Amino acid sequence: MLLRNKTVLWRELDGEAILLDPKQGCSYNLNQVGTLIWKMLDGKHTTADIVEAICEVYEVEPELALQDIELLLDDLRSNNLLSNGVSPAHPGE
């Protein structure tokens, strides 16, 4: 499961997220698609769940959605905006 870094502060304004990493003193802006992805990084959703949501909301092909999601996740990881913790895919299994 994918999880936001809990130390990152964020606010949603007009459908777009503004992220603030107080540790690094940096801020990041996400468009509407990025914001939907960010909101789903709650430790309860898989990449496949996010692909499905993006395809449903924005009517794009799964392959294109996955490419875009992976690019954003790589960017979030490189800026330490994702948690290093790993949550089980299906609790109880």
CORNORDA-V202902 format. One record per pair of residues at least 24 apart in sequence whose ideal C-beta (glycine too) atoms are under 7 Angstrom apart, sorted by sequence separation. I is the first residue (numbers start at 1). J is the second residue. D is the distance in Angstrom with one decimal. If there is no record, write none. Layout:
{{I | J | D} {I | J | D}}
//
This chain:
{{33 | 58 | 6.6} {37 | 69 | 6.0} {4 | 38 | 6.7} {37 | 72 | 5.7} {4 | 41 | 4.5} {3 | 41 | 6.0} {34 | 72 | 5.7} {2 | 41 | 4.8} {3 | 42 | 7.0} {3 | 43 | 4.2} {41 | 82 | 6.8} {1 | 43 | 4.9} {1 | 44 | 6.5} {2 | 45 | 6.7} {46 | 89 | 6.7} {1 | 45 | 6.8} {43 | 87 | 4.5} {1 | 46 | 6.4} {2 | 47 | 6.8} {28 | 79 | 6.8} {21 | 80 | 6.9} {21 | 81 | 6.6} {19 | 81 | 6.3} {8 | 81 | 5.5} {5 | 80 | 6.3} {5 | 81 | 5.3} {4 | 81 | 6.9} {5 | 82 | 5.8} {6 | 83 | 6.6} {4 | 82 | 6.6} {5 | 83 | 5.1} {3 | 82 | 6.7} {4 | 83 | 6.5} {2 | 82 | 6.7} {3 | 83 | 4.1} {3 | 85 | 6.0} {3 | 87 | 6.2} {1 | 87 | 3.8} {1 | 89 | 6.4}}
//
